[in-house]
Amino acid sequence: MTQQWTPSNGNRLAVTDATATDTTGWQRVILVTAILWLGGSLVLDLIVMPTLYTAGMMTDPSFTPMGSTLFSSFNHVEVVWAALLLTATLALYRRTLKAGVLAITFAAMLFGLSLFYTYGLTPDMIALGAHLNLLKTAGIPHSMNVMHGEYFGLELAKLGLVMGLVKLSQQ
């Protein structure tokens, strides 16, 4: 919306209300980031990991360094995406903070979840997968299966939070 204002010297100044364009820009940032994040997660969870698992890579001692590189890299990208979602959500609701409390909570939870993946769960899984005893045969420990269950539970939570955030931000 543009308003005209004429000061006492007769020059016209146009004042633009940037709120409308800012809002759609931040909504677009949230939507695109959510699509990239969920798309990357789905490719990793539904294509890459099952393929590696069926190929027998999980029992191969060389999987740990490869898995470490793959997941550590992806987790750091997730932290950037989560930070971008949190920033966009805070910018979107900067004027009506009370209306955006739920969306901001979702974005903050996603940021915390990505930090937990990066600095908690993934390093534990990598350490558990490291074969330090050369005499012991390689296999998948029971605790690794438990961690995979935790990981997929958190992935479902992430899916719900991202979808909820997108829905709230598009209203």
QUIKARA-V870483 format. One line per field, one symbol per residue. phi: phi as a letter, one per 30 degrees, with the letter a starting at -180 (. if undefined). A space follows every 50 residues. Layout:
phi=???
//
This chain:
phi=.cccbcdddjdcccccdddddddddddddddddddddddddddddccddd dddddiddcddddeddddddddddddddddddddddddddddcdcbeddc edddddddddddddddedcbddddddddddcccdddddacdedddddddd edddddddedddddddddddd
//
